[in-house]
């Protein structure tokens, strides 16, 4: 927290903190000096996922349903950045030994916390764009009826809500040993519960309830509607709900982040738990 | 210039061999001497160390070979004069000082095996012209004994590496996820997605999802086995061991692949219990044999992956992107007939494709003698090719690492 200065100074200092954190977390995550990392995680893996589930889906239900799987998996790719990226941006401080400095700094916690996720929202949007491009180029996805602004807004909202989940998981990673285990589990569970590959109405009621409580579900549904020709007005209720779900996860994550900091300082367990 | 450098390195290694022998560590002495000769086959001291550890017939072979290389070597001539022509007893070496020699350790056989360079020269020059009959017989019998010992030793290493890898895998949450949980999630997805097709889709999904577990395990765990050793700082130790690195990796792969078979069992249980779907493997015996072929072909595939991943950082970095392509090209959960025709040859050179063919056919009851012969035969053939390619890659990797002194960096 920057104190004892004018409000404008504090604002500019916090903004600098926000963007600096965003930039550094991104550079650290994908180690831009070796772009093969990015290629594997953000280009090839998404292509493989889309192809695999689209072929599997069309084998099960017919070629006419290919768009269902292409769109579902392309939008679900927001979770690559939202879950893995954001989580590792926060949890990475623990593994690199920089957590004590982070919690020792007087910087604004909320700004710092949100800054870790900001760039991953943009990256998540790019990931979804790449996925849709693969679908269009290789699997005949038809975007001719799509309202581009509505689709971009849907992707933005979905990337935000997924990053909210990532923030919560990132806070969790400060007190768990096997963060990648949790990340992998959540990512794959999203493949089931978000409706990216399944018609949610045919799932058991319990599973449908879970689907409604997670990010992505409404974003994927909204993207499918928009690509089929729906307008922004048609999908607005879905987007508002998606934003609401995202906010809940952000707040939960921030509360956990603060709680962890307070507990760790009180008990002297910053590097232990 | 390069020759001088090689001679200097060989001499250093030979000095190590002599020191090891002086300390009574005959095993290390032998390895260091062999290493010196691999670098420079003309290294005099290395031949002398080997001769010092050999029994008289083999010793004469070493010394005669050394004299052929260095006719003026006084030490070699002294040693030859002091070496009895008939094997009677193990004598102290006449050409290394007493301080440099150690008595044979209990349970350590004297070396009756001439170095491979001697064997090569003997073969190329024609045995009758160079070797007396008794020496030739001694070499032949000692070679057979050595092959047996080596086989037993390698088997023991495979078992130990397998055991260690299993212990490690049991506590590694990443491996547990890749091997057990991810295939289960894919099985759930497959069951929900394919149930509209009807028929025996459940057993198809169980087998297919189990195969995804095998591949993920092979890709992430076996493929990264050497990298993990490097990160742990133990790769140098493994490379310096007398046992071939391929044997160790083979043992690790065997552990991971065998463990991954558990994902198929878990998927079977999940479908049977949670989904209440009856499951039946139509040709159980054929299925079990196919599982055996599958295991071996996957292990062999792993021998190809490990050196590729450790030697090429670019491949290692895109490993995340290599998971789904195999699911697709090998037809784990849908037939490759859905794919464009140009991908079919790619599927044919992948042992996992033939494994999926055999296992799906056996579980559905459609396997015939001809299809099995093709599937099993291809797994054997491709497995052999993977081994050969893997051995070559291991040699390339190790040579590069030694030449550039970058074992810990590349």
Interface residues (C-beta under 8 A of the other chain):
Chain A: X34 X36 X37 X39 X40 X41 X43 X44 X45 X47 X48 X49 X51 X52 X53 X55 X56 X57 X58 X59 X60 X61 X177 X178 X180 X181 X184 X185 X188 X189 X191 X192 X197 X198 X202 X203
Chain B: X173 X174 X176 X177 X178 X181 X182 X185 X186 X188 X189 X190 X192 X193 X194 X195 X196 X197 X313 X314 X317 X318 X319 X320 X321 X322 X323 X324 X325 X327 X328 X333 X334 X335 X338 X339
